[in-house]
Amino acid sequence: MTARTKGRVTVVVATQNRRDELERSLAHHDCPVILVDNGSTDGTAAFVRQRFPHVDVVELGRNLGAPARNVGVRRATTPYVAFADDDSWWAPGALDKAADSLDAHPRLAVLAARVLVGPEERLDPVCLEMARSPLPAETDLPGPSILGFLACGAVVRREAYLAAGGFDDVVFFFGEEERLALDLAAAGWGLAYAGDVVAHHHPSAPRDPHGRQVLAARNAMLTAVMRRPWPVVARTVMTMVRRGPVGLQALRDALRRLPRALSRRRTLPAPVESARELLAQD
């Protein structure tokens, strides 16, 4: 941790039953770390306390999904919070650059980093999309304007994140970034991609590729229900139906969470909806 970063950035990691990954990734963090444990049963909390005594471990006792990060953000005392997964970490100097950028751009709520995947350091395809964002450039932001991000490569302004409610338990996990990004934009905050801020992600092979496809489709529908106009929701449903078994299972799964999604429905301001539609057409 450098003098410039000290007191400005906390790293928040949510995990469940990933001791091996944490042993590798936590060694790379040079800022204060809050580890939020989603009810691990493999002794993760005790292992981290013994192996990395400087890490602040919070045991939830159950799986809250992505909203576990909210616990870490509330616990942090720094103005900025950098997220990391249990299999990701920030490049040396990256968080200095991120904090400097957030200091210099007071409307910036989310700075999305360039995420390099695996030992080959392949650029995550989502980063390529963000770098080429078709949204109009905004002069008070440090890079291309975006309406989404990868949580494992994002630094957030704590006050903005908490005011927007953080991640929600309707989506729960996977694709949880979209609803938060939309709400931040609706509140007037800016989100930008910064290619000179780097995070490393070394994911394990997907445990259940089919399940992840279903989850992504389910959460896309739930997010649409919570924030998008009804014609967009209908279009999302039809897209799911055309996807066959994956889409139909996703639709069935989404129906179980539909009452909660409807209770939180709030359509976006017209400029934000237009920007989101522009991304869909790109």
C-alpha positions in Angstrom: 0.0 0.0 0.0 1.4 3.4 -1.0 1.0 6.6 0.9 -1.3 7.9 -1.8 -3.7 4.9 -1.4 -3.6 4.7 2.4 -6.9 5.8 3.8 -8.6 6.1 0.5 -9.4 2.5 -0.7 -10.6 -0.7 0.9 -10.8 -4.0 -1.0 -14.0 -6.0 -0.4 -14.0 -9.7 -1.3 -17.1 -11.9 -1.0 -16.4 -15.7 -1.0 -17.8 -19.1 -0.3 -15.8 -22.3 0.0 -12.8 -21.1 -2.0 -9.9 -21.5 0.3 -7.4 -22.5 -2.4 -8.3 -19.4 -4.5 -8.0 -17.1 -1.5 -4.6 -18.4 -0.6 -3.4 -17.3 -3.9 -5.3 -14.0 -4.4 -5.2 -12.5 -0.9 -1.4 -12.4 -1.1 -1.6 -9.9 -3.9 -3.7 -7.2 -2.1 -1.8 -4.3 -0.7 -4.8 -2.3 0.6 -6.9 -3.1 3.7 -9.1 -6.1 2.8 -12.6 -7.0 4.2 -13.5 -10.6 3.4 -17.2 -11.4 3.7 -17.8 -15.1 4.0 -21.1 -16.3 2.5 -21.5 -19.3 4.9 -18.5 -21.4 3.9 -18.3 -24.9 5.2 -14.7 -25.6 4.4 -13.1 -23.6 7.2 -12.5 -20.6 5.0 -12.8 -18.0 7.8 -10.5 -19.7 10.2 -8.0 -20.4 7.5 -7.9 -16.7 6.4 -7.6 -15.4 9.9 -4.6 -17.7 10.5 -2.9 -17.3 7.1 -3.8 -13.6 6.6 -4.2 -12.0 10.0 -4.4 -8.5 8.5 -7.6 -9.3 6.7 -10.9 -8.3 8.4 -13.1 -11.4 8.2 -16.9 -11.1 8.4 -18.8 -14.4 8.8 -22.4 -14.2 7.6 -23.3 -17.8 8.4 -25.4 -18.0 5.3 -25.2 -17.3 1.6 -26.4 -13.7 0.7 -25.0 -13.9 -2.8 -23.7 -10.6 -4.3 -25.4 -8.5 -1.5 -22.7 -9.8 0.8 -20.5 -7.1 -0.7 -22.9 -4.5 0.8 -21.9 -5.7 4.2 -18.2 -5.1 3.4 -18.9 -1.7 1.9 -20.8 -0.6 5.0 -18.0 -1.8 7.2 -15.4 0.1 5.1 -14.4 3.5 6.3 -12.6 4.7 3.2 -14.3 6.9 0.5 -13.6 4.3 -2.2 -14.1 0.6 -2.3 -12.5 -1.8 -4.8 -14.2 -5.1 -5.3 -12.3 -8.3 -6.0 -13.5 -11.9 -6.3 -11.7 -14.7 -4.4 -9.9 -15.4 -7.7 -8.9 -11.9 -8.7 -6.7 -9.1 -7.5 -5.5 -5.6 -8.5 -2.3 -4.9 -10.3 0.4 -2.9 -8.4 -0.4 0.8 -8.5 -3.9 0.2 -10.0 -5.8 1.5 -6.9 -3.6 4.6 -6.7 -4.7 5.5 -10.2 -8.3 4.6 -9.4 -8.4 6.7 -6.3 -6.7 9.7 -8.1 -9.3 9.5 -10.8 -12.2 9.4 -8.3 -10.7 12.3 -6.5 -10.4 14.3 -9.7 -13.9 13.5 -11.0 -16.5 14.1 -8.2 -19.4 12.8 -10.3 -17.7 9.5 -11.0 -19.4 6.6 -9.0 -17.9 3.6 -10.7 -14.5 3.2 -12.3 -14.4 0.0 -14.4 -10.9 -1.4 -14.9 -9.2 -3.4 -17.7 -9.6 -7.0 -16.5 -6.9 -9.4 -17.7 -7.9 -13.1 -17.5 -5.7 -16.0 -16.7 -1.9 -16.3 -16.9 -2.2 -15.5 -20.6 -3.6 -12.1 -19.5 -6.4 -12.1 -22.1 -8.5 -9.0 -22.2 -12.0 -9.8 -20.9 -14.5 -9.3 -23.8 -16.7 -7.1 -21.6 -13.8 -4.7 -21.3 -13.5 -4.4 -25.1 -17.2 -3.6 -25.2 -16.8 -0.9 -22.5 -13.8 0.6 -24.3 -15.8 0.9 -27.5 -19.0 2.2 -25.7 -21.3 4.0 -28.1 -22.5 6.3 -25.4 -21.7 10.0 -25.8 -18.5 11.0 -24.1 -18.9 13.1 -20.9 -16.3 15.7 -20.3 -16.4 15.3 -16.5 -15.6 11.6 -16.7 -12.1 10.1 -17.2 -13.0 7.7 -19.9 -15.8 6.1 -22.1 -19.2 6.3 -20.4 -20.7 2.9 -19.5 -23.9 1.4 -18.1 -22.4 -1.8 -16.7 -19.2 -3.2 -15.3 -17.5 -6.3 -14.0 -17.7 -6.3 -10.2 -14.3 -8.0 -9.9 -12.7 -5.1 -11.7 -14.6 -2.1 -10.3 -13.8 0.7 -7.8 -16.9 2.5 -6.4 -17.5 5.7 -4.6 -18.8 4.4 -1.3 -21.4 7.0 -0.7 -22.9 6.6 -4.2 -22.9 2.8 -3.9 -24.8 2.8 -0.6 -27.2 5.5 -1.7 -28.1 3.4 -4.7 -28.7 0.3 -2.5 -25.7 -1.7 -3.5 -26.4 -5.1 -5.0 -29.8 -6.6 -4.5 -31.2 -10.0 -3.5 -33.6 -10.2 -6.4 -30.9 -10.9 -8.9 -28.8 -12.4 -6.0 -25.7 -13.3 -8.1 -24.4 -13.2 -11.7 -25.2 -10.1 -13.7 -25.9 -8.2 -10.5 -24.0 -5.1 -11.8 -26.6 -4.0 -14.4 -29.4 -2.9 -12.0 -26.9 -1.0 -9.8 -25.3 0.7 -12.8 -28.7 1.8 -14.1 -29.7 3.2 -10.7 -26.5 5.1 -10.3 -27.0 6.7 -13.7 -30.6 7.5 -12.9 -29.4 9.3 -9.8 -27.0 11.5 -11.9 -23.8 9.6 -11.2 -21.3 8.8 -13.9 -19.7 5.5 -14.7 -16.6 5.2 -16.8 -14.1 2.7 -18.2 -10.4 3.3 -17.5 -8.1 1.1 -19.5 -5.0 2.2 -17.6 -6.3 0.7 -14.3 -5.7 -3.1 -14.3 -7.2 -6.0 -12.4 -6.2 -9.7 -12.8 -8.8 -12.5 -12.8 -7.8 -16.1 -12.7 -11.1 -18.0 -12.7 -11.4 -21.7 -12.3 -13.2 -23.7 -14.9 -17.0 -23.1 -14.6 -18.5 -25.7 -12.3 -21.9 -25.7 -14.1 -21.8 -23.9 -17.6 -25.5 -24.7 -18.2 -26.5 -23.4 -14.9 -24.6 -20.1 -15.5 -26.4 -19.6 -18.8 -29.7 -20.1 -17.1 -28.7 -17.7 -14.3 -27.6 -15.0 -16.7 -30.9 -15.2 -18.7 -33.0 -15.3 -15.5 -31.3 -12.3 -14.1 -31.5 -10.3 -17.3 -35.3 -10.8 -17.1 -35.5 -9.8 -13.5 -33.5 -6.7 -14.1 -35.7 -5.8 -17.0 -38.8 -6.2 -14.8 -37.3 -4.0 -12.1 -36.2 -1.1 -14.4 -37.2 -1.3 -18.1 -40.4 -0.4 -19.9 -42.9 -3.3 -20.4 -42.2 -3.6 -24.2 -38.5 -4.3 -23.3 -39.6 -6.8 -20.7 -41.8 -8.5 -23.3 -38.9 -8.6 -25.8 -36.7 -10.1 -23.1 -39.2 -12.9 -22.5 -39.5 -13.7 -26.2 -35.7 -13.9 -26.5 -35.7 -16.3 -23.6 -38.4 -18.5 -25.2 -36.5 -18.6 -28.4 -33.4 -19.9 -26.6 -35.0 -23.2 -26.0 -34.3 -25.3 -22.8 -32.0 -22.7 -21.3 -34.4 -19.8 -21.8 -37.4 -21.8 -20.6 -35.7 -22.9 -17.5 -34.6 -19.3 -16.9 -38.2 -18.1 -17.3 -39.4 -20.7 -14.8 -36.8 -19.7 -12.3 -37.5 -16.0 -12.8 -41.2 -16.5 -12.0 -40.3 -17.6 -8.5 -38.7 -14.2 -7.9 -41.2 -12.1 -9.9 -43.2 -10.8 -6.9 -40.0 -9.3 -5.4 -38.9 -7.9 -8.7 -42.3 -6.3 -9.2 -42.3 -4.8 -5.7 -39.1 -3.0 -6.6 -40.1 -1.9 -10.1 -39.1 1.7 -10.9 -38.7 2.7 -14.5 -35.6 4.7 -15.5 -35.5 8.4 -16.5 -35.9 8.8 -20.2 -32.2 9.7 -20.9 -31.0 6.6 -19.0 -33.4 4.3 -20.8 -32.4 5.8 -24.1 -28.8 5.2 -23.3 -29.5 1.6 -22.3 -31.4 1.0 -25.5 -28.5 2.4 -27.5 -26.3 -0.2 -25.9 -28.7 -2.9 -26.8 -28.7 -1.8 -30.5 -24.9 -1.6 -30.7 
